[in-house]
Structures are given as structure tokens and as C-alpha cells.
Amino acid sequence: MGAIHEFEKEKLLIGVIYHDPAVLDAALADVVAEFGEWDMVSEEYSFSRDYSTYYDGELGGEGRRRIYSFERLVDPSRQAEIKEFTNEIEKKYTRDGGRLINLDPGLMSHGRFMLSTTKNASFRIPLKRGIYTEMTLFYARGAWRKLLWTYMDYQSDTVLAFLERVRKKYLGQRKTEG
């Protein structure tokens, strides 16, 4: 029988889709107040032009995407709680029933990147209170690898290169934090 022990802490990342930079700044302030400062941010890209206009009506214009990595490592058993928190921030920034920002929290370990969601699917694992997780990418043979359901933007060279840099930072943090 294996011994029960605490989970290794993981790197919190939050993918953000927004149109209005002022809404982004305000929502990020809420996130930072809860989880601490971010330590890395991806380059901004047009989610609308490159992937989907799905969010444009709700956001009030062209959806822009960035992914933020947070300095403080978190216990992965908090994944559902983190998603509930980001959902509350989305509710705070709504207009006429539509979100002005989309926040997608995820956790990175040395070998996987998981995203949280409220949408059920055959490949998603229930956590609690209507929150699911999915392994979005896994790390093997020196690179991030996609799965059949990996979102298109998370398969892009830009995002994969960013996640590689975040992984290196995370591995360094694990060494220094014990």
C-alpha cells in the first residue's frame, strides 16, 4: 500500500480573453489580491482573428488573449476553489448579462498542464460543485504534447514556447522551495 502524502505544489496560470484593457487591469488586480503577483505573461494575440469570434459579442469587441503565470505555487487540490473564484470575478465584470472578461485558470506540474471548466465532457474529470478539470497538455520527450481535445491556441507555437519558459521557472522554484 502506498503512503498518503501532501500534493506537490503547482504553478497557477490564468488564461484571459478580454477586449477592454481597463477591464483586464481591474480583474487582474482582483486576481493578484487573491493569489499574489504574476511572474510571467505571454505575448498578447488576437483570439478573435486567429481562433474564434465566439466571445466577441459578449466582450464588446475583438477578443485579445494573454496567459499569466503566478509566482506563488498552489496546492492542486484547490483547483475547483480557484475556478469558483475566477467565476466570481467574471460575474463582477458583466454588462447586460455578458462577461467582459473570460478567466481560465490552470495548473502546471512538471509533466502536465490542466485547465478548469464548468463544462462537462467525456474527457473531463469532476472535482466538486460543478467544476471539472482536463489535462490539456502533457510533457514528454522534451516538449509539451497535445491531446485530441487541446484547444487550438494552446497548440500554437507561441503558447507552447511560453509554457516551456513557465515550466523552466516552475522547476527552478521547486528546487529552491524544497
Buried (B, 14 or more C-beta within 10 A) or exposed (E): EEEEEEEEBBBBBBBBBBBBEEBBEBBBEBBEEEBBEBBBEBEBBEBBEEBBEEBBEBBBEBBBBBBBBBBEBBBBEBBBBBBBBBBEBBEBBEEEEEBBBBBBBBBBBEEBBBBBBEEEEEEBEEBEEBBBBBBBBBBEEEEBEBEEEBBEBBBBEBBBEBBEEBBEBBEEBBEEEE
